[in-house]
Amino acid sequence: MKTREWHLSIRLVLRATVLILLSTAVCSRAAAPSADFDAANKLYGGGKFSEAAAAYEKLLQSGQTSGALYFNLGNAWFKSGQFGRAIAAYHQAEKLTPRDPDIQANLRFARNQVQGPTYSSGRLQNWLARLTINEWAVASAVALWLCFILLVVTQWRPAWKPTLRNYVVGLLVVAGFTFACTASALAESRSGHSAVVTVKDAAVRNSPLDVSPNIFTLHDGAEVRILDQKDDWLQVTTDPARIGWLRRAQVEVLP
């Protein structure tokens, strides 16, 4: 009888965990207002890609936002030959709807069109990007709550303590790991902004002056990491060997 009660309790705990995860992690592309959104889509469907991009931008400027809106904006910019603006829009869409396969596929395809040096994330950054900061935090909180629940269960049924001990230890390990990932992801997000080049060719200079020598050139769609800012100039890098200054107007800074 005790074994049956123990299995029932574990089952209830697992079901509660699933419900918590679903309530916090589920997200979908919210639909933009139908009339204006449909009008922009018709422009896109008619091959008027620049006009469609302008229509999507107008929706964003009015304060309306969704993963679908940014996704379609990225498609319109890409069809217009504006790879940098397309990549920036796909990044925005990805933040709103993480792990959406269509967004990720289009972002990869757009990146493949970029010529020359561009910033690429390291293994740690790629690992942390598997979940959003909020999702890492939720995973850590769920593990802690489950650990707390099992401790309460052991007080209620002392005879189960030896059986539940391994579960408690395992959940503490998971909580510690996910908390460390949350802290690392948060630190990474605060370490500096990224930006995307939105002009055909951007001269990167060795100091924030127009008369400074050009040390390398970035092309439309190149992604950079921002290290510093001075007036209208940004100090950027694509890798440790390439660091320089370019005009703020030549890139779109990602939030």
N, C-alpha and C positions, 0 to 999 in steps of 0.2 A: 504493500500500500504506500509506504514511504517513497519507494522508487517511483511509483506512478505519480505521486504528488510532486516529486522533484522534477520529473520530465515535464509536467504541466506548467510548473513555475518557469522553467527555462524557456518553454515554448512561448509563454506570455511575454517574457522579457524580450525575446527575439522579435515577436510581432510588434511590440512597442517601439523597438529600435527601427524597424522598417518604416513604421508610420512617421517617426521623427525625421528620418532621412528623406522620405518622400515629400514631407511638408516643407522641408527647407531647401532641397536640392532641385526640385522640379521647376523648370522654367521653359517658356515657349516664346516664340516670336510673336510679340503683341502686334496686332494689326493696326496699321496707321489709319486715320480717318478715311473712310471708303471713297468719298467723292474725289478729294485731291490726290489721294494715293492712286486711285484707278486712273485718273487723268494722266498722272506721271507715267504709270505703267503703259498706257496707250501710246504715249510719245515714244517710250522705249520699244514697244512692239512695232511701231511704225518706222523704226530705224533712225529716229531723231534723238540720238544718244546724248548729245550735249544739252539739248533742251530738256530731256528727261532728268539729267543730272542736276540742272538748275532747278527743276521742279521739286526734286527730292531735297535739295539743299534748302529750298524755301520752307518745306515742311519742318525741317530740323530747326531752322531759324525761328519758327513760330513756337518752339518749345516742345514739339512732338518728337518722340523718339521710340525706336523699336529695333530689334535685331533684323526684321524683314526690311525696314526702311534703309538701314545702313547697308544691308546685303545688296539690295537693288541699286543703291547709289554706287556701290563698288562696281557692280556689273556695268552700269552706265558709264562710269569713268573709264573702265577698262576698254569698253567698246569705242570710247572716244580717243583711245591711245594715251590716256593719262594714267600711267601705271602707278606713279607715286600716290596720287589721290585715291586710286582704287585700293591700293594696299592699306592706306590709312583708314578707309571706310570699312574694309574687311576686318581690320583690327578692332574697330569700334563694335562691329557686329559680333565679333567673337567674344568680347567682354560681356555683352548682353546675353548671348546664348552660347556659353562655353561648350566645346566639343561637338558643335553642329557639323556634320560631315560635309554638307554643301559649302559652308563658309570656309572650312579648313581646306577643302579641295581647291576652291577658287583662289584662296590666299596663296597656296603652294604654286598654283599655275601662274599667278601674277608675279610671284617672286622669281620664277624661272625665266621671266622675260627681261629681268634686270641685268644690265651689263656692268662690269667692273666691280670694285670692292663694295661690300655691304656687311652690316653687322649681323652676326649669327649668335644665337644663344648657346651657352655652354651646357654640359650634361646636367649640372645641378639645376640650372634654370628650366631646362626642358622637363626634368623630373617634377619640379615644384609646379610647373604649369599644367600638370595633369589634373589638378584641382584648383579652384579659385581659393583666395585667402579665406573667404567665408566658409567654403566647404571644408577646408582643413580645420578651421576652428570648430565647425559643427561636429566633425569626426572626433576631435579631441574631447569635446563636451559630452558626446554620446558615450564614449568609452569611459569617462569618469562617472557619468550617471549610472551606467550599467554596473560598474565596480561598486558604487555606493549601494545600489539595489541588492546586489549579491551579498554585501556585508550585512545589510538589514535581514536578508533571508537567513543568513547563518545565525543571527540572533534569534530569529523566529524558530528555526529548526537547527539546533546545535549539532545534531547528529549528521547534518549534511556538510559541516565545516570541512572535513578532510577532502570531500569530493569537490567542493567549490573552491578550495584554496588555489588550485592551478588556474582556474578561470579568472580569479581575482588578480593573480600575478600577471597573467597574460594581458588582461585589460589594462593594468597599470603600465605595462610595456607599450601597448598600443597608444595609450593616452600620452605617454612621454614622447613617443616618436612623432605622433601627429601634432603635438604642441610644438616640438622642435621645428617641424615643417612649416607650421603657421608662423612662427617667429622668423624663420628664414625667408619665407615668401614676403612677409611684411617688410623686413629689412631690405630685400631686393627691390620691392616697389618704391621704397623711399631713397634708394641709393642714386637715383637719377632718372630723368625722363628719357624716352626714346623719341625719335623723329624720323620722318620720311621725306626724302628729297622730292620736290614737286615741280622742278624745272628740268629742262633737257640736260643741261650741264651746269654743275655748281662747282666753282673754283674754291678749293679749300686752301687757305693761306696760313702762313706761320705766325701771324699776329692779327689782331682785329683792326686792320687798316686796309683800305683799298689798294694802297701802293705796296703792300707786302707781297713777297714772292708767292706764287702759286706752287704748293708742294705736292698736291695731287688733285684729281678731279673726280667728283661723284656724279652719277647719272640718274636720270628720272627713275624713282622707285627704290633707290638705295636707302637702306635703313642705317641709322646712326644712333649712338648713345651720347647724350648730352652730358658734358663734364662741367661746364661753366658758362656764364653769360656775362657779357659786357656791352651795355647799350643795345644796339641792334645786331650784335654779333653773338654767335654761339660757338663755344669750343666743343668739338665733336670728335668721336673716334669710331672706327669700324673694327679695329684690332690694335694691339699694343704698338704696332709699327706705324700706324697711321693716326696721327692726332693733329688737328688744326682748327682754324676758325672759318666759319662761313656766315653769310647774311641770314638773319632770322626769316626774312621774306622768302628764302629759297626752300624752306622746309615746312612741313606741317607737324607740329609737336603733338604727340599722342598724350592724352590725359592719363 
